[in-house]
Amino acid sequence: MNPAPMTPEATRPSAGQARRPSTLPKRVAAPSGSLYRMIWRWHFYAGILVAPTLLVVTITGALYIFRSEIENLAHADLRFVAPAGERAGAQAQVDAAVEAFPGRPPASIELPADPGRSSVVRLGEGRGALAVHVDPFRARPLGAIDPDRPGWTEAFFTTVLKIHRELLAGWPGRLVVELTVGWTILLLATGLYLWWPRRGGGPAGVWWARFRAKPYTVLRDLHTVLGFYLLAPVAVIAVSGLFYCLVWGEAFHRATRGRPEASGGGTPSTSAAVRGDPDPTPMPALSLDRIEALARARYPDRNLFITLPEPGSRTFSLSAGNDYDNSYGPFVSARFELDRRDGRMVSHSTLAEDERYWWHGWAYPLHVGSVLGPTTKVIWLVACLVLAAMPVTGLWMWWIRRPAGRAGFPRRPDRPVPRGLVAAIAALSLLLPVVGASILLILTGEAIVGVVRRALARQSPAPA
């Protein structure tokens, strides 16, 4: 959102246009050189800086919001089952998948908590693993999705996500996206200041658009009013997006990464199961079904993901979490290891459930709008579309109102920048280091241009 301010240029009639009295209430523009002018200038240039990338990122984000619902429709025959009686054990489901698609070793199994969803057995290793959907009540394979030959939904959303995160340009693209996210937050802050009602103005153009006014005024009011009413979801989308940025996200996760907790009489660093030392008192290994039962007893309402151990391994690696895309509230997940011999908890770690790091579980649902289900997803979709329109309407308004033969860029105010604003910019630069680096480059460039202009002015001959 980058709502445009009401400036003197925005209310001045163009050449040849007669002044007409109007009964519409007007907002009072701030005088030239004021703090208002300074913030408007930053708002204007920030909008120009992020406009192309912001348009791409918001459109791809809007497309991605309903990925889960679209894929559920496209693969309903694989993802949904009719519950009937007791569920088959995990081992029977793995065996059914291996029998239906021989030649690939089983790597893991995902067991949903929802009885209407299918289990997923992955055959093979890494990103090339075949995802076999199995009816958990009948231990019958329903079909498989091969990542080497994905369907149109997988290929489409994979491409959309790569564009959204990195603009198909790797880590340089991620830096550009992070720069866009940071400057968008700056746009929101400056836009709110410019929108804020001032004495002498009326509610029209502030709380609702004046649809009976001139086309330019209608455009400006829609830019401002819609931007304000969708400020909250847009701000949530932008701030939560920082968690997935290259510099900010990595720094944040390094600073707040939780430490594993040990339970069951051992520690991750000293347990023989983790070191792989020979067991002095051999015991029969527990079956996969028994491991599933132990994990389900601890987390009865979560999806279980069990990584099948390699031969000779003494532990099962598991995770338990809620549905990533369709759960209300935060995403929660725990990772733990169970000893194959007696089911003892060898290690246990969680981040989003730790009271010190509870916000981690909210990042993804807040970013994609799944926090309150379809309702917030619809709101987030509208917010993305409005955010995509903001730089377009902002540039459109500048193009309409620019003076003939001139660029019409806002001039630098004569008044020095207030110390409070300098402190705010410095704090923002520390919180958003990529934005801070770009501000430093901008100020350095302005200083160099100023030095060059003064040097050229001294060298130019005096008028006769």
C-alpha positions, 0 to 999 in steps of 0.5 A: 500500500502506498497511498498518495498524499493530497499535495498542492500539485494534486489540487491545482487545475491544469493549464486552460482549465477554469476554476470551478467552485466545489462543495466537496470537502478538501483536505488541507495540504501541508506547506512546502518544506514541512515534515509532510513534504519530506515524508511524501518525497520518501513515499514517492521514491520508495513507490518508484523503487519497488513498483516492478518487483512489488507487482510481481511478488503480490500477483504471485502471492495472490496466486499461491494463497489457494494452492492447497484448495486447488490441489485438493480439487485436482487430486481429490481421488488421491487425497481423500478417502471414505473412513471404514472401520479401523486403520491399517498399520503403518507397516501394511501401508508401506508394504502395499506401496512397495508392492504396487511400485517395486524397485524403489526403497521406502523412505518415509510415511506420512500418517494424517490425523484426519480420517478422511485423508490418505496416507503418503508413502515416499519411495526413493530418496530426496526430491525425486521420491515417488509419493504414493497415496494409500487408503489407510483403512484398506491398505490400498494404493490410490495412485502416485505423484512422480516429482520427475513428471509432475501434474500441472498443479505441481509444476504451476505452483512450483514455478509461482513459488520460485518467482515469488521468492527469488524471481527465478534468479537465485540468491540475487533475486531473493535479495531483490525480493527482500529489498522490496519487502523492506521498502513496502513496510516503509511505504506502509508507514509513510502512507499511514502518515500521509493519510492521517486526517488533519484539521480543516479536512472533511471525511470525504477522501479520507474515509470514503472515495468521492465517486462523483468527483473528477476521474483523477480525484476518484483514482486518488481517493481509491488509492488512499481509502483502500490502502488504509482499510487494508493496511492491517492485512498488508502489514501482516503479509509484509512483516511475516514475509521477512521470515522467508527472506535471505538476510533477515530470515536467516539472521532471525532463525539463527538468533532464535533457534531452540536447543534440543531437549533430551528425555527418557534418561539419555542426552542427544550427545551421550546416548548410545543410540545416537552415537551408534555404539554397539548395544551392550544389552541387545533387545528386539527392535520394535516394529513400525506399527509399535513406533506409530502407536507410541508417537500417536499416544504422545500426539493423538491429534497431529499428522505423523511423519516417520522416516524409516531407519537405515539398516543398523540404525538404532532410532526412528526419526519422527515429526508431529505437526498440524496441517500446514495449509488448512489448520486454524491458528499457528503451525506447530511441529515437534521433531523427536527420535525414538529408540527402536529397542524400547521406544524410549525418547532419545531426543525431542526439539520444538521451536514454535511450541517453545514459549520463548519462540511461539511466534515461529508457528504464526509466520506461515499462516499469517503470511498466506492467510490460513490463520482463520481458514477460508475467511482470512484467505479471501481477505488476504487475496483482496489485500494482495490485489489492492497492494499490486494496484497501489504502485500502478495507481501511484505512478498513474497519478504522477503521470497525470499530474506532472507539469508539461515538459518536466518530470514532476518529481517532488523537490527536496525540502529546504528545511533540514531533516528532523532529528526524530526522523533521522533516528527513525530511519536509523532504527529502520536500517538496523531492523532491516539491514538490506533496506539500510544498505539501500538507503546508504547507497541512495544518500551516497548517490545524492551526495555525489550528484550534489558535489558534481553539480556544484563543481559544474556550477563553479566552472560555468562562465558567469552571464555577461 
